[in-house]
Amino acid sequence: AKRKEDEEKKEYELSQKNSLKVEYSFGEEDFTSAMRKLTNAAMLYDRSMPGCVQLTSFECESMPPHVFKEQLKLIFSIKLTPPELGAIMSYFDANGDGEISCTEFLVTFIKTSVTEKYRRRQQWRQYQAE
């Protein structure tokens, strides 16, 4: 019983510590910076390339902020500040439960990938035509 109580206490302390890594008082520049980082990662993502990272980590219903932040770092090498993480949380936490909706994230990520690649291709064609 004592061991289970200690495990529960550690788990609670860890969740409290991790929740402190999200800062919900963010500015416009934090939001812009976070979205720019995601956009760049999306633009570089190409699942048809050999050795491409898989997005299976995001195939769950939702993800707490500290896990989401760690997945972004591991998969895309994206490092977010606490205010940037707060900005992303506010964007992808559709129901306000404090967790990222993985479905919403994946849909937005893939749409951004396609849109950004098209936009940059158009810019390149315009540049070459000049």
C-alpha positions, 0 to 999 in steps of 0.5 A, a space after each residue: 500500500 505504501 509503495 502504491 501511494 509513493 508511485 501515485 505521489 510521484 506521478 502527481 508531482 511529475 504531472 504538476 511539474 510538466 504542467 508548469 512547462 506550458 505558459 498560457 499567457 503568450 503574445 502574438 510573436 509567440 504564436 507566430 514563432 510556434 506556427 512558423 516552426 510547425 509550418 517549416 516542419 510540415 513543409 519538409 515532411 514528405 512521407 514518400 521519401 525513404 527513411 521519412 519519420 512516421 507520424 504514428 506517435 500522433 495516432 492517439 485521441 489526445 496528448 498532454 502538452 509535455 508529451 506533445 512537446 517531447 514528440 515535436 522535439 523527437 520527430 521534427 527537432 522542434 524546440 518550443 518555449 513555454 509561451 510557444 507551447 501555450 500558443 499551440 495548446 490554445 490552437 489545437 485544444 479544441 474542447 479546452 480539456 488541456 490536451 492536444 487533439 491529435 486528429 486536429 493536429 495531424 489534419 492541420 499538419 498535412 494540410 499545411 504541408 501541402 499548402 506550403 509546398 504549393 506556395 513555395 513552388 509557385 514562388 519559385 516559378 514566379 522567380 524563374 519567370 522574372 
